[in-house]
Amino acid sequence: MVCATAAGGVVAYRTVAGGTGERAVTVDEASRLALSRLNLYQAGPVTVTLTAAEGGGVDVRVEGVVDYRTRRGVGRYRVTGASGPLDHGLVVWDAGGLGLAPEPAGTDGPAWQQAERVPRQGWSPRTYTADPLDAGLQLLVQLGADRPDNPLLLAQSGARWLGTDRLDGRIHDRFAGPRAQGAAPDGGRSPLTYWVDADATLRRVTMRMPGLGTPTTVEFAGHDDVAKLPEAPWLTG
């Protein structure tokens, strides 16, 4: 299971049951949490949405797809501030970093098609920083895994059941992830929270960020059966 060291704000959603009864995960819950990353990997390419607060009233939203077999993603980003839109364009990202580019003029279609039309020199690549957008994109490509996690280790590492929420008409258990490797047992809750349904499908992950009251959120909307990620550009591999 992915671990992170960010700390900060909290997130609240409408609780339908058990919202205040935090406890250790059961064997079944640990098993579903452990299987959720494999299910996400097998569902790829997956439609994703990322929202991040950059501070100072600036918010970023990315809508795109991620292929967990290649650990690559492509999407559209939009930056807004208190006065309205600030910037928008295309973004690609992988394990090594991200690249930004304007959308080609006079064309339309999904982001993965638009990205294919941008020449390699048209991208502005960079490695990841610690800001919320970068942290969220980096987390996104790490979430899928080609094998399930060890449920016993998840339970021993501090995974917690936090409650249940209804998302898109389905009940999801809300879990705090395991603590970062090497953290003391009393080192506090993981900054990552996972929403997993009865079929071990991962629907949402939030990550608390230092100094920000609003966490970075990633949402998953299932398999995209038409998406085809472009061959280039990528920072790694």
C-alpha positions in Angstrom: 0.0 0.0 0.0 1.2 3.5 -0.9 2.5 5.4 2.1 3.1 9.2 2.3 4.5 11.7 4.8 2.3 14.7 4.1 0.3 16.1 7.0 -2.2 18.9 7.4 -5.9 19.4 6.6 -8.9 17.1 6.8 -11.7 16.3 4.5 -15.4 15.7 5.3 -18.0 13.8 3.2 -21.6 12.8 4.1 -21.4 9.9 6.4 -24.1 7.2 6.1 -23.0 4.9 8.9 -20.2 4.5 11.5 -18.7 7.9 10.9 -17.2 8.3 14.4 -16.2 4.7 15.2 -12.6 4.7 14.1 -10.9 1.3 14.8 -8.4 -1.2 13.5 -9.3 -2.9 10.3 -10.9 -6.4 10.3 -9.4 -9.3 8.3 -12.0 -8.8 5.5 -11.4 -5.0 5.4 -7.6 -5.5 5.3 -8.1 -8.0 2.5 -10.2 -5.6 0.4 -7.9 -2.7 1.0 -5.0 -5.0 -0.1 -6.7 -6.0 -3.3 -7.9 -2.6 -4.3 -4.6 -1.5 -5.9 -4.4 -4.7 -8.0 -8.0 -4.1 -9.2 -7.1 -0.6 -10.1 -4.1 -1.8 -12.1 -6.2 -4.4 -14.0 -8.9 -1.8 -14.8 -6.4 0.5 -16.7 -6.5 2.7 -18.6 -8.6 4.4 -15.9 -10.5 7.7 -16.0 -9.2 9.9 -13.3 -9.9 13.4 -11.8 -7.4 15.2 -9.6 -8.2 18.4 -7.6 -5.6 20.2 -5.6 -5.5 23.5 -3.7 -2.2 25.3 -4.3 -2.8 28.0 -1.6 -3.7 31.6 -1.9 -7.1 30.7 -3.4 -5.6 28.9 -6.4 -7.0 25.5 -7.4 -5.9 23.0 -10.0 -8.1 20.4 -11.6 -6.8 17.6 -13.9 -9.1 15.3 -15.9 -7.5 12.4 -17.8 -6.6 8.8 -17.9 -3.8 6.7 -16.3 -2.4 3.4 -17.6 -1.0 1.5 -14.7 0.9 -1.0 -16.8 3.2 1.8 -18.1 2.6 4.2 -15.1 1.8 7.0 -17.5 -1.0 9.5 -17.5 -2.4 12.2 -19.8 -5.1 14.8 -19.2 -6.2 18.4 -19.3 -5.5 20.8 -16.5 -7.2 24.0 -15.5 -6.0 26.5 -12.9 -8.5 28.9 -11.3 -8.2 31.7 -8.8 -10.5 34.0 -6.9 -10.9 36.1 -10.0 -11.6 33.2 -12.4 -9.5 31.0 -14.8 -5.8 31.5 -14.8 -4.3 28.9 -17.1 -5.2 25.7 -18.9 -3.6 23.1 -21.2 -2.5 19.5 -21.5 -0.4 17.6 -19.0 1.4 14.2 -19.3 3.1 12.5 -16.3 4.9 9.4 -15.4 7.2 8.0 -12.6 9.8 10.6 -13.3 7.9 13.9 -13.7 5.4 15.8 -15.8 5.2 17.9 -18.9 2.8 20.8 -19.8 1.8 22.0 -23.2 -1.0 24.3 -24.7 -3.7 22.5 -26.5 -3.3 22.5 -30.3 -5.3 25.3 -31.8 -8.3 24.5 -33.9 -8.7 20.9 -32.7 -10.9 19.1 -30.2 -11.2 15.6 -28.8 -10.0 13.8 -25.6 -6.8 14.9 -24.0 -4.9 11.7 -25.1 -5.7 12.5 -28.8 -4.7 16.1 -28.3 -1.4 15.1 -26.7 -0.5 13.0 -29.7 -0.6 16.1 -31.9 1.9 18.1 -29.7 5.5 17.7 -31.0 8.1 16.6 -28.4 9.6 20.1 -28.4 6.2 21.6 -27.6 6.2 20.2 -24.1 7.7 21.8 -21.0 9.0 18.9 -18.9 10.1 19.0 -15.3 10.7 16.7 -12.4 8.3 16.6 -9.5 8.3 19.2 -6.8 6.6 19.1 -3.4 3.6 21.2 -4.4 0.1 19.7 -4.2 -0.4 19.2 -8.0 2.9 17.4 -8.4 2.4 15.3 -5.2 -1.1 14.3 -6.5 0.1 13.3 -10.0 3.0 11.3 -8.5 0.6 9.6 -6.1 -1.7 8.8 -9.0 0.9 6.7 -11.0 1.9 4.9 -7.8 -1.6 3.7 -6.7 -2.1 0.8 -9.1 0.0 -2.4 -8.4 0.4 -5.6 -10.3 -0.1 -7.7 -7.2 -2.1 -7.3 -4.0 -0.6 -5.9 -0.8 -0.1 -8.1 2.2 -3.3 -7.6 4.3 -1.5 -8.7 7.5 1.2 -6.1 7.0 -1.4 -3.4 6.2 -3.2 -4.1 9.6 0.1 -4.2 11.5 1.3 -0.9 9.9 -1.7 1.1 11.2 -4.4 0.9 8.6 -7.7 2.1 10.2 -11.4 1.9 9.4 -12.8 5.4 9.6 -16.5 5.0 8.6 -18.7 4.5 5.5 -19.8 6.9 2.8 -22.2 6.7 -0.2 -20.5 7.6 -3.4 -22.4 7.4 -6.7 -25.1 5.3 -5.0 -22.7 2.7 -3.6 -21.5 2.2 0.0 -17.7 2.6 0.4 -15.6 2.0 3.5 -13.3 4.8 4.3 -9.8 3.7 5.5 -6.7 5.5 6.7 -3.8 3.9 5.0 -0.7 2.4 6.7 1.8 4.7 8.3 5.0 5.5 6.4 7.7 2.9 6.8 9.7 3.5 10.0 7.1 5.6 11.7 6.5 4.9 15.3 3.2 3.3 16.3 2.1 6.6 17.9 3.4 8.6 14.9 -0.1 9.6 13.9 -2.6 8.6 11.2 -1.4 8.3 7.6 -2.1 11.4 5.4 -3.7 9.1 2.9 -7.4 8.1 3.1 -8.9 5.4 0.7 -12.6 4.8 -0.3 -13.1 1.1 -1.2 -16.4 -0.7 -1.9 -17.5 -4.3 -1.2 -15.9 -5.5 -4.5 -12.5 -4.0 -3.5 -12.8 -1.2 -6.1 -10.9 1.9 -5.2 -13.1 5.0 -5.8 -11.3 7.9 -4.2 -8.0 8.7 -2.4 -7.2 11.9 -0.5 -3.9 13.2 0.7 -3.5 15.8 3.4 -0.8 18.4 2.5 1.3 20.4 4.9 -0.1 23.8 5.7 -3.3 23.4 3.6 -6.7 22.8 5.0 -8.0 21.2 1.8 -6.4 17.8 0.8 -5.4 16.8 -2.7 -8.1 14.4 -4.0 -8.0 11.8 -6.8 -11.1 10.1 -8.1 -11.5 7.0 -10.3 -14.4 6.5 -12.7 -13.4 3.0 -14.0 -12.0 1.6 -17.2 -11.8 3.8 -20.4 -12.2 1.3 -23.3 -11.2 3.8 -26.0 -8.3 5.7 -24.5 -4.9 5.1 -26.0 -2.0 7.0 -24.4 0.4 8.7 -26.8 3.9 7.2 -27.5 5.7 10.4 -26.5 6.7 12.5 -24.7 7.8 10.9 -21.4 10.4 11.8 -18.9 11.4 8.2 -18.2 11.4 4.9 -19.9 
